[in-house]
Each structure stands twice: as C-alpha cells, then as structure tokens.
Amino acid sequence: MHTQQLAPPLVPYNKNDEEEKKIILREYRALLRALKESLKKGDKSLLRHAFEIAVEAHKDMRRKSGEPYILHPLAVARIVVEEIGLGVTSAICALLHDTVEDTEITLEDISREFNTYIAKIIDGLTKISNVVDIKADTTIQAENFRKILLTLADDPRVILIKLADRLHNMRTLDSMSREKQLKISSETTYIYSPLAHRLGLYEIKSEMEDLALKYTQPEVYTEISQGLKETKRERSRYINEFIKPIKEELTNNGFKFEIYGRPKAINSIWNKMRKKHVTFDEVYDLFAIRVILESTPEREKEDCWKVYSIITNFYHPSTERLRDWISVPKGNGYEALHTTVMGPGGRWVEVQIRSTRMNEIAEKGLAAHWKYKEGAITAQESKLDSFLKHLRDILNNPDTDTIDFIQDFKLDLFTEEIYIYTPKGDMRILPKGATTLDFAFDIHTELGMHCIGAKVNYRLVPLSHQLDSGDQVEVITSSKQTPSEDWLRFLITAKAKSRVKNYLKEDKRKIAEDGKQALKRKLEHLKAPLSQHNLTELMHFYKKSSALDLYYAIAVGDIDLKDLKNFGVYGDKLQPAAREIKPETKHAGPVDEAHKHKPAKAAELIIFGERSDKILYKLAQCCQPIPGDDVFGFVTSGEGLKVHRTDCPNAAQLLANYGHRIVKTKWAKNKEISFLTGVRIVGLDDVGVIQKITNVISGELKLNMRSMSIDSKDGIFEGTIMIYVHDREELNKFCNRLGALEGINKIERLESQEG
C-alpha cells in the first residue's frame, strides 16, 4: 500500500563528500532493486551508463536544500518505476531529464549514446520546461501547459515522467521561498493534479493535492493531519470491528483477498468540511475500506458482485451511493465497485471492491494498461486512445494555446462522466452537464457545425438540452446552419468550444481584413506605415487588446478613423498629439469600500516589488483579505492591484496562469484602519440569542457592525454578520467569543461578500 511521503522538517545540510557518495549509491541501488524484475540483457549497463552521464553532468550543481543535484533525477526515476510502474527506458529518461536543459549535454549526445527513442522523450521533457515563441496574448504557463499536452498526445511517458518530476519537487518544497512554494503549489493543483486524475494516477493526484494544501494553507493542513493522528487508534479499532465478520465470511466462501481501511486524503477531507460546512469531528467517512480480490479476468466481475452481496448482508447499503465502474469503467480506465454502508455505531463507511488487476490500474493508471495489453485492445485502452486522439484533435489548431483553452480543457479532465448512446447503440462518454450540441461535436466536428437540434429518447429537444446518463441521442442537422457566439454559453466540452471559437475567429478574420485595408489606406494618407509601433499605439488609443479586435471594430463601424486627426506623425511613428500624463500615485489611500467609514492616515499594505512604496490597491471581494491573512497582490488589466488571500477560491488559477502579474505583498502594522469582513453563524433559535450576539459585538468587543441578517426555521437559525475589524487576530477573538455563547453551534468566516 502506498504511503504518502511528506517532506521532513528542514534541517541545515552538512554532509561531507564521502557521505554524499554513499547516499547517491544507495539511491541508485534502490532504483536497480525496483527494476530487478523487468531488467533484460544489456539493460543494466545502459542504466549504469545513464547514471554515470547524469552524475558527471550535474556534478557541480546543488539543490536549494544544499543536496547534490543528482539526488533529484534519481528520486524521479524511483517514482517513475516504483509508484507509476514504468520500466527501464523511462528510468533512463528520468535520470537524464534535466541534462539537456541544465548542462552542456545535447540531444545529439543522448541520441548517440543511447537511441533516438530515448532522445525523443528527453526532447519532450525539455520542451515542457523551455518555453519558446510566447505570443503576447498568452502567459508562459498557458503555453507551457499546451506543450505538456502536445507531448502527452505524442508519447504518454513524457507526461508520466513530468508528473514524477513535479511530485518530487512538491515533496522537497520546504527549501524554496514562500513565493515559489505558492506558485508551484498552485500550478500543481491547477494543472498537474487534474492530469494525474485523468491518467488514473489517483495516489499521485491525492498526494500532490495534500502537499499543495500544506503550502497554500498550512494551518488547515496541520489541523487536519493532527486530527488524523489523534483519531488513528479509534479509527483502527473501528475498522477492525467493521471488517471482522466480512473477513470470516469471505474466507468461508473460498476467496483469496486483502481487506484494509485507509484514511481519506487530507485535501478531500478539507473539501468535505468546506462544502458541507462541518468540522473535522463531523466528517464521518474519514476512511474507506478496500477489498482486493485475487480473481481471473473471466471471473472478476462476478466475484466483485458476490463480495458486494456478502458485505450488504451485514451492513445496509445507501442505494444512492452505489457506483458500478465495473460494468462501465471510467474514461481513464478506472474499474471498481463502490458502495457506502451503515456500519456499527451509525457511521457511514465507503467500501471499494476491486480485483488485483483493477487495483493496479487504479494505482498505476495509464502505465498499468500496457502491462495488461497482451496483444488485445481492451476497452480501457481504446478509451485512453480516444482521449489522446481527442487531445491531438484540439491541439492541431494553432489557436488553442490561450488560457480559455486551459479552462475548457480542465473541465474535461476533472468533471464526472455520463454515458450517452447513439441511435445504433454505440456508447460515448461525456462530462456531466454536456448538451446535445456537445454530443454532436463529440461524434464529428461537421455534425456539430450543422446541428440544429436532436431527438433524445425519441423526444425533440433544443441544442442546449443537458443530457443524462443513459440517454439515446439522434442528431438533426441542416446544411444552412452555422455556429453562433450564443453556442459558447451552453457548450461545456473543450473540443466543441475550441471548434466554435476557431470558426468564429475565422469569420471575424474575414471581416477584419476589410478593416485592416481601411486602416492601411488612412495611414498612407497620413504618410505613416502600418508598423508594429503604430499598431500598438492605435490599440492603446482605441482600448483594443489585439490587432484582430481593432481591425474588426473598424470594419463593423465601432471605431471612427476620423479620430486619427488627434495623432501626429514623428518620422514614420504615430503618437497622440497631447497624451495625458498622470502623476504617479505614491502614497494613495486604499480604494476599497470597506474603508469609507474611517479615513486612513496611511496605506496599510506594503508592496514588495521593484520598490517599497505604498501604492493604490483594492481588496478582492471574492475572499475579503484582512491584516494577518496570508496574501498576494495581482496586477489586473483594468483595476490596478488587487489583493487576494492565498486560500482564495481564485488563487490557484491566478497563481498558476499569471505568474508574471503576481506581486509579493505583506501587511504593515497599522491599527488605524478597519476592514469589512463577514461570518456565518448557525445555532438554536432560543429566546434572547440575538441580544447575546449584539452584546458581544457592541458591548464587550466594541466592534463596528455594518449588517446582520438572521433566518430561522424549525428551531434552527442561520445568520450572516458583516463587521469591521482591524486584523485577523481581532476576527479570531470575535469568532471565539461568539462560539462560547450557549446555543451557537457553528461559526465560520465567509468565503466571499454577500450583498
């Protein structure tokens, strides 16, 4: 069973040369042991050769922790073999994965020393790290992600080694600066863990998310891991009591099996606490029971259902929570039977039933499919093949490298799946929430482009109709139909959105060409060329983000070229005749609504950027930061600097996609200014409860309250209080004081402002 390897506390590094050599050799031998079963003739000397090249290439390099750099590729190679289940070729590539990027070694050297196959994988890994030809309207991260997907479509091992590389970086993040920790963690939750999920690497996905939580929200992470430690003995006792009768019955029925309980991932416990507004103690299913059967491929389905029958003889199942991924595996090949049963003491327990083959696929994902290939194309392989084909389809178009594409694609990676049938009975897998139009595009692009409606289960429905699992769909088309911008409102799959956006862009380009010619003529009249400098000036003047938007606006008459009289031509360069220059704001007060009731003597947030001046900023409404919160600054395009909490719902996306716009921020000590924040309270609707609450706010703590709304139903009240506090310490004091009142069951900080 895989156990999560969290990085040990950081201690100063002080190993001598001899000790380092021993550590490096120990790691190399551990890699050899892991590969023992798959080593063929000549493999060992190839691996040794790769190891020696990597040691020599990285000999003068150190990691941030002070360790020799070679320990990183060795660790990545071990993850690739032990945790992902790849073989010698991938281990060699993992050992050499940083050589082309960071050392004198070239791809030609690798091709000569090994073969073109290994060189091709290393090239894929280098391309992921080296970003070239970035277009002005994309971020480094967006282009990087597109390259990752391109290499995934080309050779899936590239992304598997990259995931191992990222996992090891996450495990050793302690030695990095706070900003690096935030950026790498956010990128991991935004891009890498969804990919691990889609490729069926559930263990790696969970560990990545747990480690990301450790660095983005250390307090939450510590609280939950502490809670798991404290309840470990009690959980073990409960698991033993739960599995005892099942164990006996399975043995009596002649099954060969393994049964054990394992704790849920810290991140999934946190998600449950947030979504259901419960505390750690109130999360019942802190663990899942797993039954793994030794069974032949012919009998495994039948055996899993027999085990289900035995378990439900002892414990009542929740019928709504039965998940049959044996009859219809998930899109990434995951197979298992999940049920939730009422265990002893009135506790819901999730039970997962799998065969050893299914278990290996669940833990090793994509890599395990190759092991079970044996010349035949399995249902799982064909699903993965269709996923990779779908990926290639989207990426073949050069217009798909924007952040829009990433967000669309992420939906495909992470959402639940539904199963839809064609009129002939073929099954297609789509994300939950997909519409009839998504289905049409999934079958064929041309079918989507000309779709005017569909018959779902023989009933006529519109394009925007959301499909349910089991629906049978017949697409209706018309040669006169063409895509419209309106379609983007209800399409949810990346393939469909990408096709429609490309069509609309192409259409826009044709119209924009007229605008370009009109602008060219006008500039020729002014004796100025249509150069990059002049184009940039005009885009800035007309407030357009791209040349295409500018040309299009001219063509459709949104822009009047008569305004060009406001420009002068200097040499061949256009320049506004009298550009308004605003003096730089150095010590502006904050502009957030929260501050209006009390004038600020000085800004209370210091921005550590190129200089330490206090500058104009706004507090983000999505997370309402207050002094004491861990925060970062984000440079927006229209509203200047916005300050977000690092645990803001939008933080991962901003940090992962717009790294270049992030500004390091820190609160200055200033008790002059109050900040608006909100709390949600739940309690028993007792006489005088409102008076008790207002007493604490106004009487005891003397806080300024902006609003209070209370709603009560069947003896329970739920309310929201918006108050002004100076910092997080004051907010915590307020929450603790309210929590101590009789009849108050729950109190929590609001995620975002309401009203």
Secondary structure, 3 states (H helix, E strand, C coil): CCCCCCCCCCCCCCCCHHHHHHHHHHHHHHHHHHHHHHCCCCHHHHHHHHHHHHHHHCCCCECCCCCECCHHHHHHHHHHHHHCCCCHHHHHHHHHCCHHHHCCCCHHHHHHHCCHHHHHHHHHHHHHHCCCCCCCCCCHHHHHHHHHHHHHHHCHHHHHHHHHHHHHHHHCHHHCCHHHHHHHHHHHHHHHHHHHHHCCCHHHHHHHHHHHHHHHCHHHHHHHHHHHHHCHHHHHHHHHHHHHHHHHHHHHCCCCEEEEEEECCHHHHHHHHHHHCCCHHHCCCCEEEEEEECCCCCCHHHHHHHHHHHHHHHCCECHHHCEECCCCCCCCCCCCEEEEEEEHHHEEEEEEEEEHHHHHHHHHCHHHHHHCCCCCCCHHHHHHHHHHHHHHHHHCCHHHCCHHHHHHHHHHHHCCEEEEECCCCCEEEEECCCEHHHHHHHHCHHHHHCEEEEEECCEEECCCCECCCCCEEEEEECCCCCCCHHHHHCCCCHHHHHHHHHHHHHHHHHHHHHHHHHHHHHHHHCCCCCCHHHHHHHHHHCCCCCHHHHHHHHHCCCCCHHHHHHEEEECCEEEECCCCCCCCCCCCCCCCHHHCCCCCCCCCEEEECCCCCCCCEEECCCCCCCCCCCEEEEECCCCCEEEEECCCCCHHHHHHHCHHHEEEEEECCCCCCCEEEEEEEEEECCCCHHHHHHHHHHHHCCCEEEEEEEEEECCEEEEEEEEEECCHHHHHHHHHHHHCCCCEEEEEECCCCCC
